[in-house]
Amino acid sequence: MTPRFPAPAWLVGCGNMAGAMVEGWRAAGVDFSGVTVIRPSGAPVEGVHTVTAYPGEMPRFVLLGFKPQKLDNIAPELAKRCGPRTMVVSMLAGVEIASLRARFPGVRAVVRAMPNLPVAIGQGVVAVQGEGAAAGEVVELMRPLGMVVTTERECGLAGIGAIAGAGPAYVARFADALAEAGRAHGVERDALAIALQTLGGTAALMQGTGEDGASLARRVASPNGTTEAGLAVLDQDGALERLIEATISAAIARGRELAQAAAGRG
Ligand SMILES: NC(=O)c1ccc[n+]([C@@H]2O[C@H](COP(=O)([O-])OP(=O)(O)OC[C@H]3O[C@@H](n4cnc5c(N)ncnc54)[C@H](OP(=O)(O)O)[C@@H]3O)[C@@H](O)[C@H]2O)c1
């Protein structure tokens, strides 16, 4: 069943990420009649009423879709317009429930939702964490966007945010690197398309078989063959694992900084 927004619903900020969510909801046939986008540029969002100033009526649902650094500019005015029937859903990386609660003390519930860009085509990951029954309502709303996971603890959300929220950036750069290496070694045309088909096909295969990467790699690599020669480079001194671990740790550390900044100001 297609979920419905509690109306009136406000999408406060609608850039790359909230815009991708709107695309995913639109493709799923979600009704936007009770939804308003509020953004300073007033840039239109297809199929959704878009304005530059808050409407008069108290919202029942507010999605925070701006950058974490904007929270203290936006929260004081926005909080005045919210009330005991309002659910606030934040996708601000790093900013914890307690910091949001401090800024929206009178609202019904505060929920965090950490999406990623493939929500635009219903292939995203959305992690949800938050207060009681409201988190369940947010899970239902996010279902058309892809895989929805719930987490009890904020550190779980930070981890999912680092691998899934930020993940498309890393996967996209890996695809570029694969294509570039192909070009350097004689792939004349369609190097990126070939790299993407390889990534997508491998992911689909692993989802279908349920096997892990090590098992699939064993099926590709014959002893002393070409793949094994390449894997030896990836595995030398744990090169691949160390690189990915350092990448994810850096994202989590930045999330912690954003969390502390928001907690400090709260
Ligand atoms: N990008 C991702 O892949 C991703 C993944 C997970 C979570 N997130 C989170 O999503 C949030 C948005 O990221 P983004 O990449 O979508 O950023 P973005 O493309 O820069 O969009 C930011 C939005 O905030 C709006 N905005 C700025 N000032 C505002 C104000 N005073 N009142 C209302 N709206 C205001 C902007 O409006 P205008 O368009 O009118 O300028 C814009 O629509 C961040 O908190 C980020 O942590 C992003």
Ligand as a Chemical Component Dictionary entry (heavy atoms), coordinates in Angstrom:
data_LIG
# 
_chem_comp.id                   LIG 
_chem_comp.type                 NON-POLYMER 
_chem_comp.pdbx_formal_charge   0 
_chem_comp.three_letter_code    LIG 
# 
loop_
_chem_comp_atom.comp_id 
_chem_comp_atom.atom_id 
_chem_comp_atom.alt_atom_id 
_chem_comp_atom.type_symbol 
_chem_comp_atom.charge 
_chem_comp_atom.model_Cartn_x 
_chem_comp_atom.model_Cartn_y 
_chem_comp_atom.model_Cartn_z 
_chem_comp_atom.pdbx_ordinal 
LIG N1  N1  N 0  23.542 14.194 0.018  1  
LIG C1  C1  C 0  23.474 12.975 0.549  2  
LIG O1  O1  O 0  23.783 11.960 -0.089 3  
LIG C2  C2  C 0  22.998 12.810 1.982  4  
LIG C3  C3  C 0  22.896 11.522 2.547  5  
LIG C4  C4  C 0  22.381 11.389 3.851  6  
LIG C5  C5  C 0  22.017 12.514 4.573  7  
LIG N2  N2  N 1  22.160 13.754 4.005  8  
LIG C6  C6  C 0  21.762 14.930 4.788  9  
LIG O2  O2  O 0  20.808 15.633 4.044  10 
LIG C7  C7  C 0  20.876 17.020 4.377  11 
LIG C8  C8  C 0  20.849 17.833 3.100  12 
LIG O3  O3  O 0  21.963 17.495 2.302  13 
LIG P1  P1  P 0  21.969 17.797 0.743  14 
LIG O4  O4  O 0  23.126 17.088 0.185  15 
LIG O5  O5  O -1 20.624 17.578 0.178  16 
LIG O6  O6  O 0  22.256 19.391 0.753  17 
LIG P2  P2  P 0  21.879 20.477 -0.360 18 
LIG O7  O7  O 0  21.750 19.839 -1.701 19 
LIG O8  O8  O 0  22.864 21.577 -0.182 20 
LIG O9  O9  O 0  20.417 20.997 0.062  21 
LIG C9  C9  C 0  20.245 21.806 1.184  22 
LIG C10 C10 C 0  18.830 22.366 1.157  23 
LIG O10 O10 O 0  18.686 23.185 2.318  24 
LIG C11 C11 C 0  17.940 24.318 1.919  25 
LIG N3  N3  N 0  18.121 25.433 2.846  26 
LIG C12 C12 C 0  19.209 26.209 3.039  27 
LIG N4  N4  N 0  18.921 27.170 3.950  28 
LIG C13 C13 C 0  17.634 26.987 4.325  29 
LIG C14 C14 C 0  16.749 27.666 5.217  30 
LIG N5  N5  N 0  17.154 28.739 5.914  31 
LIG N6  N6  N 0  15.473 27.186 5.334  32 
LIG C15 C15 C 0  15.062 26.109 4.637  33 
LIG N7  N7  N 0  15.841 25.438 3.783  34 
LIG C16 C16 C 0  17.124 25.873 3.629  35 
LIG C17 C17 C 0  18.448 24.641 0.520  36 
LIG O11 O11 O 0  17.487 25.455 -0.134 37 
LIG P3  P3  P 0  17.690 26.024 -1.631 38 
LIG O12 O12 O 0  17.696 24.817 -2.501 39 
LIG O13 O13 O 0  16.529 26.904 -1.826 40 
LIG O14 O14 O 0  19.004 26.736 -1.609 41 
LIG C18 C18 C 0  18.529 23.234 -0.063 42 
LIG O15 O15 O 0  17.288 22.868 -0.617 43 
LIG C19 C19 C 0  22.131 17.226 5.211  44 
LIG O16 O16 O 0  21.758 17.434 6.539  45 
LIG C20 C20 C 0  22.889 15.927 5.057  46 
LIG O17 O17 O 0  23.586 15.580 6.241  47 
LIG C21 C21 C 0  22.637 13.924 2.730  48 
# 
loop_
_chem_comp_bond.comp_id 
_chem_comp_bond.atom_id_1 
_chem_comp_bond.atom_id_2 
_chem_comp_bond.value_order 
_chem_comp_bond.pdbx_ordinal 
LIG N1  C1  SING 1  
LIG C1  O1  DOUB 2  
LIG C1  C2  SING 3  
LIG C2  C3  SING 4  
LIG C2  C21 DOUB 5  
LIG C3  C4  DOUB 6  
LIG C4  C5  SING 7  
LIG C5  N2  DOUB 8  
LIG N2  C6  SING 9  
LIG N2  C21 SING 10 
LIG C6  O2  SING 11 
LIG C6  C20 SING 12 
LIG O2  C7  SING 13 
LIG C7  C8  SING 14 
LIG C7  C19 SING 15 
LIG C8  O3  SING 16 
LIG O3  P1  SING 17 
LIG P1  O4  DOUB 18 
LIG P1  O5  SING 19 
LIG P1  O6  SING 20 
LIG O6  P2  SING 21 
LIG P2  O7  DOUB 22 
LIG P2  O8  SING 23 
LIG P2  O9  SING 24 
LIG O9  C9  SING 25 
LIG C9  C10 SING 26 
LIG C10 O10 SING 27 
LIG C10 C18 SING 28 
LIG O10 C11 SING 29 
LIG C11 N3  SING 30 
LIG C11 C17 SING 31 
LIG N3  C12 SING 32 
LIG N3  C16 SING 33 
LIG C12 N4  DOUB 34 
LIG N4  C13 SING 35 
LIG C13 C14 SING 36 
LIG C13 C16 DOUB 37 
LIG C14 N5  SING 38 
LIG C14 N6  DOUB 39 
LIG N6  C15 SING 40 
LIG C15 N7  DOUB 41 
LIG N7  C16 SING 42 
LIG C17 O11 SING 43 
LIG C17 C18 SING 44 
LIG O11 P3  SING 45 
LIG P3  O12 DOUB 46 
LIG P3  O13 SING 47 
LIG P3  O14 SING 48 
LIG C18 O15 SING 49 
LIG C19 O16 SING 50 
LIG C19 C20 SING 51 
LIG C20 O17 SING 52 
# 
